[in-house]
Amino acid sequence: MTNILNIKKYSPLNTKNDWENSSNSPKKNIQNKITAFSREELNSILIIYGRKVVSGEWKDYTIDTLNDQAIFSVYRKTNELPQFSICKIPKLKNSQGMYQIKSTDGRILKRGSELPLVLKILEKDKSNYRII
């Protein structure tokens, strides 16, 4: 015996045109926008990261790209919590500045609208951090 299953009956796409155009749907492309770091932003972050790796302070990093923010986290060891997280949150661009540096416990160490100025806190000695 042969059982024939009609896939169209179980799909939200009803017509043949919907099946053909489903991958090119403009609605899907709009919903899939993510926030990411630009090449210039990554270059400035990776310059500091490289210096800290050479000095032995940092060993690993991760980059998370989400719908509302991008996060670059640095680790002292691979299996620990991130030592610092550099966040880019575009919706805060006009109010507080879209770049933030957070510590391990989630406190914001520095925030601003220009990434090179915010990254200067990572070049300083740890004892000079001021929590805001």
N, C-alpha and C positions, 0 to 999 in steps of 0.2 A: 504494500500500500504506500501511496505517496500522499503526504500532507503538504498542501500549499499554504503558505502564510503570506498574507498581504501586509507588507511593512507599512504602507501608506496609512492604513487604518490606525496604527499605533503612534504615528508621528504627528507633531504639531504642524508640520508642513503638509499642505493638502494638494497642491498642484504640481505638475511636472516642472513648471517654471520656478517654483519655490525650491525644488530639489537642486536645480541647476544653479540658481543664484544665491544659495544659502551661504556660501563661503565669501561672497562679495557684498554681503549686506552692509550698508553704511551704518545702520544702527549698532551693529556689533563692533565696528571699528571705533565708534565714539565711546562706547562703554569700556573698551579695553585700554584706554589711555592710562599710562603709569607715569609716575614721577621718577626721574633718574638724574644722576649727576652729568653735567656736560663734560666735554673733554678737558676744558680749562680748569674746571672745578676738580676733576680727578687728578690732573697733573699737580695742582697745588697741594692736594691731600697726600698724594703718593710721594712727593718730595720730602715732606715731613715724616711720613711713614718709613721711607728708606733710611733717613738719618737715625730714627729710633731703632730700626732693626740692626743697623751697623753698630750702634752703641749697646745693643743687647737688651733694651727695655721692652720691645715688642717682638712678637714672634709670628702672629697670624692676624688675618683680617677677614671680614665678611662684608658684602654689599647686599642690602635688601632694597628692592624697588617695589613700592606699594602704590596703591591708587592715590593716596593723599600725601605720601612722604617717601623720601629716599634716605637710607641710613647706612653709614660706613662705620662699622664697629671694629675696634682694635683690641687684641688680646695679648696678655703677657704670656700665657700658655694656651695651648689649643683647647684644653678641656675646662677652662674657667669661664666665668662671666666676663663680658667685655669690660676692659679697663676704661675706655672712653667710647662714646658714640657721637658721630658727627651727623646731625640730622638736617635735611633740607625739607622745609614745609612751606610750599608756595602760598598757601592760603594766609600765612602770617606775614606776607611780604610788606603790606602797608601798615601793619600795626606794630609788631615787635621785631621784625627782621626775620627773614626766612631761614637763617642758619643758626643752629644751636649746637653746643657741645655739652653732653651729659656725662656724669660720672657713673660709676658702677651702681650706686644706689638710686639713680634716676634724677638726682638734683642737677639743675642747669647751672653749669659753670660760667658760660658766656653765651650771649646771643647777639645777633646783629644782622645787618643787611649786606655786608661785604665779607665774603669768605676769607680772604687773606688776613683781615683784621681779627676775625674770630679765631683763626688758627694760631695766632701768635701766643695764645695761652698755653698751647701744647709744647711750645719751645722753652717755656719758663720752668723753673724748679717747682716741684710739687708743693713745697711748703708755702709758696707764695699765692696759692689759689684762694680766691675770695668767692664764696658762694653767694649767688644773687637769687 
